[in-house]
Amino acid sequence: MSDISPELVKQLREKTNAGMMDCKKALVEAKGDLTAAETILRKKGAASASKKAGREAKEGVIGSYIHVGDKVGVLVEINCETDFVARNESFRALVKDVTLQIAAAMPLVVKRDEVPQNLIDVERDVATATLKKGDKMPPPDKIEMILKGKLDKYYSTVCLLEQTFVKDDKKTINDLLNAKIAELGENIVIRRFTRFQVGESLGSQPAAEPEVTPA
């Protein structure tokens, strides 16, 4: 199917931020199926990100966000390869989206290898105790599989890259990042962030989730 309408290409571009030609090629490959074309672009974005992952990213910006009411604030450092991209509007839009995500979803770390081992141990202990309380204990070969699934779910709540994007529940922040890498052609790294909430204990997790509405 090569007869792809400009309107369909526009819809896919608005959903993915990919280039017009990339959107058209994906739609042709997907035979006009918008959802399948989006999946194709995501896979290409992930592949592109993987190729660029080893490239040095020392430029970038520190983004900030203060939620309405001045009760929640976020600082995040996002790096790229050149100052040209750091000043790009699309890159700045990514930074804004990430600060909003951190304010709303309260991640603890950027990626799973940054999660403290003591927190992982607690999650495993709780999950194991839950299994033992059941009427029937799963066979040993299934226990590790179940525990892995529960830990994966835990990571998806505390790791920024694995969280569902607050403005599009069909994407994760990692999907968003990979799409931007493919679009801008540079390695982009979310290096670190800090989230402040009025009244929280120093050094502790936020006690309650504020109501943050996506812009």
N, C-alpha and C positions, 0 to 999 in steps of 0.2 A: 504494500500500500504506500505509494509515493505521493498521493494527492492529500497532503496534510494542510488543513486550513490555517491561515495566519492567526486566527482567533485561538485555535487549539495550542499553537506554539506559544502564544502570548500567555495563555493560562498556565502552561507548564513553566514558563520562565518566571512568572510571578510566584509560583509555589517553590521553585528551587533556586532562583537567582543564577541559573546556568546561562551560558551564552545562547543566542538565538539559533545558531547552526547546530550546537550540541543538542538543544531541545528538539529541533526538527529531526536530526538523525535518530534520537532516542524514540521519537514518535513513529518514525518509519519502521524502526526495528520492532517496536511494540505493536505495529499494525493499527496505530491510532488509539490504543488503550492508554489513557492518561495515567492511571495508577501504575501500570506496568512500566511506562516510560519514566515515571518518577523513580521507580526502583532501579532501573537501568542507570539513571544518572547518579543515584546514591552509590551504587557499586563502583562506578567509574570515579566518583569523588573519593571514595575510600582507597581505591587503587592509586589515585594521584597523590593522596595524602601520604600513603605508605612510601612512595618513591621519594617524596620530598622530606620525609621525617628526619633524615640524617643531616639535612642542610642547616647551617647555623642561623639562628634567628636572634639577633641582638638589638634590632630596632623595635618600634612598637609604641604603645601608650599605656598610661595608667588611667583607667576610667573610674568614674565615681557616680554614685547614685544616692540621693537622699529621698526616702519615701515621704509622701504627703503626711504631715503631722510631725515630721522631724524625729521620729522614734526609731527608724531603721536606716542605717547607712552602709554603703558598700564601697570598697576600693579593690580594683582588680588590675593586675599587670598582664597584658596580652602582647606577645612578641611576634614580629614578622622579620623579613629579611632586609627590607629597605625602607628608608624614610618616605619614599614615594608612596608605597602601599600604606604606611602608617597614617598618611594624610588623606587616603582615599575614603570617600563617603561610605562606600560599602563596608570597608573594614571598620569604620567608626560605628556603623549600624550594628555590626557584630558585637562590638564592645558594649554598646548600650543594651543589647539583648542579654548578654551574659551578666551584666550587673543586675538587671531585672530578675533574671533567673536566680541569682544568689540571694537577693533580697526575699524573693517569694518562697523558694524551695529549701533554703537553709542547708546547703551541702556542708560537709565537714572538711573535705579535701578535694583536690582536682581529680585524682585518679586512684584506683584501688590499691596500688602499691604504696600509697601514702597513708593508708588507714593504719593506726597504731595496732600492734599485735594484741594488746590487752583487750581492745574493743572486739576484735575478731574472735578471741577466745571466749569472751562473754556471750557473743551471738551463738557460737557453736555449743556452749554449755546449755544455753536456754533452749536451743533447738533439740539437743539430745535429751534434755529433761522432759520436753514435751512428747517426744517419741516414746519415752519410757512410761509415761502416764497413760498411753493408749491401751485399749483392750488387747490389742495384738501387736507385739513388737515385730517390725519388718525384719526380713532376713538380713544377715550381715552385709551381703553384696548390694543390698538396696539402701542401707543406712547412709553410706557415703554419698550416694547419688542424691538422696533427699537433703542431706546437710549441705551439699554443694548448691542445690537449688535455693535453699533458704538463705545461704550466704550471698548468692547472686542477687536475690531480691533485696537484701540488706545493702549491698554495694550500689544498687540502683537508686537508693534513697539518700545515701551519704556521699557518693562520688559525683561531682559536678558533671563530668563527661558522660556518665551513664544515666543521668536523670532525664526524664521526659521533659521536653521543652514546654514551658508554661504557655507559650503562644501557639503551639501546634503539637497536640498529643500523639501525632504519628511520627514524630522525630525525637531523637535524643540530642543533647548538646554536642555529642561527638558527630552526629549526622550533620548538624549545623556547621560545625567546624570544618569537616571534610568538604562540604559543599563550597564553603568560602575559600578553602585552599585550592580547589579545582577552578573556581571562578577567577581568583586573583593570581594564581600561578606561583605562589610562594608558600614556604612552610610557615605555618601560624601555630603558635603555642600559647595556651593559657597557662601562665607560669605559677601564679599564686594569687590569693585573694584574702581579704579580711572583711568580716561582716560584724557590724556593731548593732546592738539593740539596747535601747534604754532600759535599765533595770536588771540586765542579766548579770550573773556573777562572773567575775573575772576568771578567765580560763575554763569556763564551762560552756556547754552547748546552750543555744537559745532555749528558753523554757517554753515558749509558745510561739506559734506561727502567726505573724501578722497578716491581715488581709491586704494583699498586694494585687492590684488589677493590672494585667498586661496593657501596655500603651498601645 
